[in-house]
Amino acid sequence: MSFEIGLKNLERMDGSRASCGLVPDWLPRAQASRAEFQAATPFPHLVLDDLFPPQALQAVLADFPAVPDAHWRHFDDGSGRKRSLQREAAMGSATRAFLRQLNSARFLGVLEALTGIEGLIADPGFEGGGLHEIERGGFLKIHADFNRHPRLRLERRLNLLIYLNKDWREEYGGHLELWPADMSSCARRILPVFNRCVVFSTTDVSFHGHPEALTCPPGWSRKSIALYYYSVGRPAHQLSRAHSTLYQRRPGERIFAPTKMARSLWHRLTGRAGR
């Protein structure tokens, strides 16, 4: 689906300036897609192709190799193998400009119109988000995300994923998988191709991930932008105690190592026990 509300005129410059805006008819287009988002299974979501100008994403992609490895957080255990960058100061100028637009009040209005979730709040610190990269052999087991911001104490309501993988083939894997609450079978597989955006609701049962190891050629990697949006409170039927990531087993899958270190860190940050 082409949404055509995308950011335009994003220019990568030597300094920190960037010009970026939304086309005038973004709200009606977002509102027209709300029913599709809300009716999607196994939980509300929408896949949008060519949402952003390719030159804007190409500028972000060009920033990736310029970031020193020391700034990335590396994860490698039974639940996943990846690296992430959420420190804005370590990102390139094009990336910083692009992410600021995705956290702008105007873009929040797009997301509210699309999803029907009112009062969305951006996270300028990109907790758990920012830039993600998974190399050949990497994976991320099926899970539901942490439900409460560890410092802001806001309820996490929405995930926005933008893929940056040019010429990505089906056989390379890395599909985003969406699973139902009963974990009976995969409901949808989404290939992470360049300029594909996935928006989905965040609850205790919005199970997703890419559990199979990447089989892309050596030297390739699965690159993405991840932003998470919050609100003050949420519907009563979705409320639960604060918890960190909830990993799930697929049918026939062997138990993988629990992330005790991550849980311990979560407890220290929030001052409360996870579920």
C-alpha positions as CSV (number, residue, x, y, z in Angstrom):
1,M,0.0,0.0,0.0
2,S,1.3,3.4,-0.9
3,F,0.3,6.0,1.6
4,E,1.9,9.1,0.1
5,I,1.8,11.2,3.3
6,G,5.6,10.8,3.5
7,L,8.2,13.2,4.6
8,K,9.5,15.3,1.7
9,N,12.4,17.5,0.9
10,L,14.6,15.9,3.5
11,E,18.1,17.1,2.6
12,R,21.3,15.7,4.0
13,M,23.6,18.6,4.8
14,D,27.1,18.9,6.3
15,G,25.6,20.7,9.3
16,S,22.6,19.9,11.5
17,R,20.0,21.6,9.4
18,A,17.4,19.7,7.4
19,S,14.2,20.8,5.7
20,C,11.3,18.4,6.0
21,G,7.5,18.6,5.8
22,L,4.3,16.6,5.3
23,V,2.1,17.0,2.2
24,P,-1.3,18.7,2.9
25,D,-3.7,15.8,2.6
26,W,-2.0,13.4,5.2
27,L,-4.8,13.4,7.7
28,P,-7.6,12.3,5.4
29,R,-5.4,9.5,4.0
30,A,-4.5,8.3,7.5
31,Q,-8.1,8.4,8.6
32,A,-9.1,6.4,5.5
33,S,-6.8,3.6,6.6
34,R,-7.9,3.4,10.2
35,A,-10.4,0.6,9.7
36,E,-7.8,-1.5,7.9
37,F,-5.4,-1.0,10.8
38,Q,-7.9,-1.8,13.5
39,A,-9.3,-4.9,11.8
40,A,-6.0,-6.5,11.0
41,T,-5.1,-9.8,12.6
42,P,-3.5,-11.2,14.7
43,F,-3.5,-7.7,16.2
44,P,-3.9,-4.2,14.8
45,H,-1.2,-3.4,12.2
46,L,-0.6,-2.0,8.8
47,V,2.1,-2.5,6.2
48,L,2.9,0.6,4.2
49,D,5.2,0.6,1.1
50,D,7.0,3.7,-0.2
51,L,5.8,5.9,2.6
52,F,8.9,8.0,2.6
53,P,11.0,9.6,-0.1
54,P,13.7,7.1,-1.0
55,Q,16.4,9.8,-0.8
56,A,15.5,10.4,2.8
57,L,16.0,6.7,3.7
58,Q,19.1,6.5,1.5
59,A,20.7,9.3,3.6
60,V,19.9,7.4,6.8
61,L,21.3,4.2,5.3
62,A,24.5,6.1,4.4
63,D,24.9,7.1,8.0
64,F,25.1,3.4,9.2
65,P,28.7,2.6,8.5
66,A,29.9,6.0,9.8
67,V,28.9,5.2,13.4
68,P,31.8,3.7,15.4
69,D,31.0,0.2,16.7
70,A,31.6,1.4,20.3
71,H,28.4,3.4,20.2
72,W,26.3,0.3,19.4
73,R,24.7,-2.0,22.0
74,H,25.3,-5.6,21.2
75,F,22.9,-8.5,22.1
76,D,23.8,-12.1,21.7
77,D,22.0,-14.7,23.7
78,G,19.3,-17.3,23.2
79,S,16.6,-14.7,22.6
80,G,18.4,-12.8,19.8
81,R,21.6,-11.7,18.1
82,K,21.6,-8.0,17.0
83,R,22.9,-4.6,17.7
84,S,21.1,-1.3,18.3
85,L,21.9,2.4,18.5
86,Q,19.7,4.7,20.5
87,R,22.1,7.5,21.4
88,E,21.1,10.4,19.2
89,A,24.5,12.2,19.6
90,A,26.2,9.2,17.9
91,M,23.9,9.2,14.9
92,G,24.6,11.0,11.6
93,S,23.0,14.3,10.8
94,A,20.6,12.8,8.3
95,T,19.4,10.2,10.8
96,R,18.9,12.8,13.5
97,A,16.9,15.0,11.2
98,F,14.7,12.1,10.0
99,L,14.0,10.8,13.5
100,R,13.1,14.2,14.8
101,Q,10.4,14.4,12.1
102,L,9.0,11.1,13.1
103,N,8.8,12.4,16.7
104,S,7.2,15.7,15.7
105,A,3.7,16.7,16.7
106,R,2.6,16.7,13.1
107,F,3.7,13.1,12.5
108,L,2.1,12.1,15.8
109,G,-1.1,13.5,14.4
110,V,-0.7,11.1,11.4
111,L,-0.3,8.1,13.7
112,E,-3.3,9.1,15.9
113,A,-5.5,9.5,12.8
114,L,-4.3,6.1,11.4
115,T,-4.6,4.1,14.6
116,G,-7.4,5.9,16.6
117,I,-5.1,6.1,19.6
118,E,-5.3,9.6,21.1
119,G,-2.7,11.4,23.0
120,L,0.4,9.7,21.6
121,I,3.7,10.8,23.0
122,A,7.1,10.4,21.3
123,D,10.2,9.2,23.1
124,P,13.1,11.6,22.3
125,G,15.5,9.1,24.0
126,F,14.6,6.2,21.7
127,E,14.4,3.7,24.6
128,G,14.9,0.3,23.0
129,G,14.6,1.8,19.5
130,G,16.6,4.0,17.2
131,L,18.7,2.1,14.6
132,H,18.7,-1.7,14.6
133,E,21.0,-4.0,12.6
134,I,21.1,-7.8,12.4
135,E,23.9,-9.6,10.5
136,R,24.0,-12.9,8.8
137,G,23.1,-15.6,11.3
138,G,21.3,-13.2,13.6
139,F,17.7,-13.5,14.8
140,L,15.2,-12.2,17.3
141,K,12.8,-14.6,19.0
142,I,9.1,-14.1,19.1
143,H,8.1,-11.7,21.9
144,A,5.9,-8.9,23.2
145,D,7.7,-5.7,24.1
146,F,8.1,-4.0,27.4
147,N,4.9,-2.2,28.3
148,R,6.0,0.8,30.3
149,H,8.8,3.3,29.7
150,P,11.4,2.7,32.5
151,R,11.9,6.4,33.2
152,L,8.9,8.3,31.9
153,R,6.4,5.7,33.3
154,L,4.3,6.0,30.2
155,E,2.3,3.2,28.6
156,R,3.8,1.9,25.4
157,R,1.1,1.9,22.7
158,L,2.6,1.7,19.2
159,N,5.6,0.4,17.3
160,L,6.8,2.0,14.0
161,L,9.4,-0.1,12.0
162,I,11.0,1.2,8.8
163,Y,13.2,-1.2,6.8
164,L,16.3,0.0,4.9
165,N,17.2,-3.2,2.9
166,K,17.7,-2.7,-0.8
167,D,17.5,-5.7,-3.1
168,W,16.5,-7.9,-0.3
169,R,15.3,-11.3,-1.5
170,E,12.8,-13.8,0.0
171,E,15.5,-16.4,0.5
172,Y,17.5,-14.0,2.7
173,G,14.9,-14.4,5.5
174,G,14.5,-11.8,8.2
175,H,10.7,-11.7,7.8
176,L,8.9,-9.9,10.5
177,E,6.5,-12.6,11.9
178,L,3.2,-11.7,13.6
179,W,1.8,-14.4,15.9
180,P,-1.6,-14.7,17.7
181,A,-2.0,-14.8,21.5
182,D,-2.2,-18.6,21.6
183,M,1.0,-18.9,19.6
184,S,-0.6,-21.6,17.5
185,S,0.9,-20.6,14.2
186,C,2.4,-17.6,12.4
187,A,-0.4,-15.3,11.1
188,R,1.7,-13.1,8.8
189,R,5.2,-12.9,7.5
190,I,6.5,-9.5,6.2
191,L,9.7,-9.2,4.1
192,P,11.9,-6.3,5.4
193,V,12.4,-4.6,2.0
194,F,13.6,-1.0,1.5
195,N,11.0,1.7,2.3
196,R,8.6,-0.8,3.8
197,C,7.0,0.5,7.1
198,V,5.1,-1.5,9.6
199,V,2.9,0.1,12.3
200,F,1.4,-2.1,15.0
201,S,-0.2,-1.8,18.4
202,T,1.8,-2.7,21.5
203,T,0.1,-4.9,24.1
204,D,1.0,-7.9,26.2
205,V,0.0,-10.2,23.3
206,S,1.3,-8.4,20.2
207,F,3.8,-11.2,19.6
208,H,6.3,-10.6,16.8
209,G,9.9,-11.1,15.8
210,H,12.0,-12.9,13.2
211,P,13.0,-16.1,14.9
212,E,14.9,-17.8,12.1
213,A,18.6,-17.0,11.5
214,L,19.3,-14.6,8.6
215,T,20.6,-16.3,5.5
216,C,21.7,-13.2,3.6
217,P,25.0,-13.1,1.8
218,P,28.2,-12.5,3.9
219,G,28.7,-8.8,4.5
220,W,24.9,-8.0,4.2
221,S,22.7,-7.2,7.2
222,R,19.1,-6.4,8.0
223,K,18.8,-2.7,8.9
224,S,15.8,-0.9,10.3
225,I,14.6,2.2,12.1
226,A,12.4,1.5,15.2
227,L,10.4,4.1,17.0
228,Y,8.0,3.6,19.9
229,Y,5.1,5.8,21.0
230,Y,3.5,6.1,24.3
231,S,0.4,7.5,26.1
232,V,-0.7,8.4,29.7
233,G,-2.7,5.4,30.6
234,R,-4.4,2.9,28.2
235,P,-7.7,1.0,28.0
236,A,-8.5,-0.9,31.2
237,H,-8.6,-4.3,29.5
238,Q,-5.0,-3.8,28.3
239,L,-3.5,-2.8,31.7
240,S,-1.0,-5.0,33.4
241,R,2.0,-4.8,35.7
242,A,5.2,-3.3,34.3
243,H,7.3,-6.0,32.6
244,S,10.3,-6.3,30.3
245,T,10.2,-8.2,27.0
246,L,8.0,-11.3,27.1
247,Y,9.6,-14.0,24.9
248,Q,7.4,-16.9,23.6
249,R,8.1,-20.4,22.3
250,R,6.8,-21.4,18.9
251,P,5.2,-24.9,18.6
252,G,8.0,-27.5,18.9
253,E,10.6,-24.9,19.7
254,R,13.1,-25.8,22.4
255,I,13.5,-23.5,25.4
256,F,16.1,-20.9,24.8
257,A,18.1,-19.1,27.5
258,P,16.1,-16.6,29.5
259,T,17.4,-13.1,29.6
260,K,18.0,-12.8,33.3
261,M,20.5,-10.0,32.9
262,A,17.9,-8.0,31.0
263,R,15.3,-8.6,33.7
264,S,17.7,-7.6,36.4
265,L,18.5,-4.4,34.6
266,W,14.8,-3.6,34.1
267,H,14.2,-4.1,37.8
268,R,17.0,-1.7,38.7
269,L,15.7,0.9,36.2
270,T,12.1,0.8,37.2
271,G,12.3,-0.2,40.9
272,R,9.7,-2.8,40.4
273,A,9.5,-6.5,39.5
274,G,8.7,-7.6,36.0
275,R,6.0,-10.1,35.2
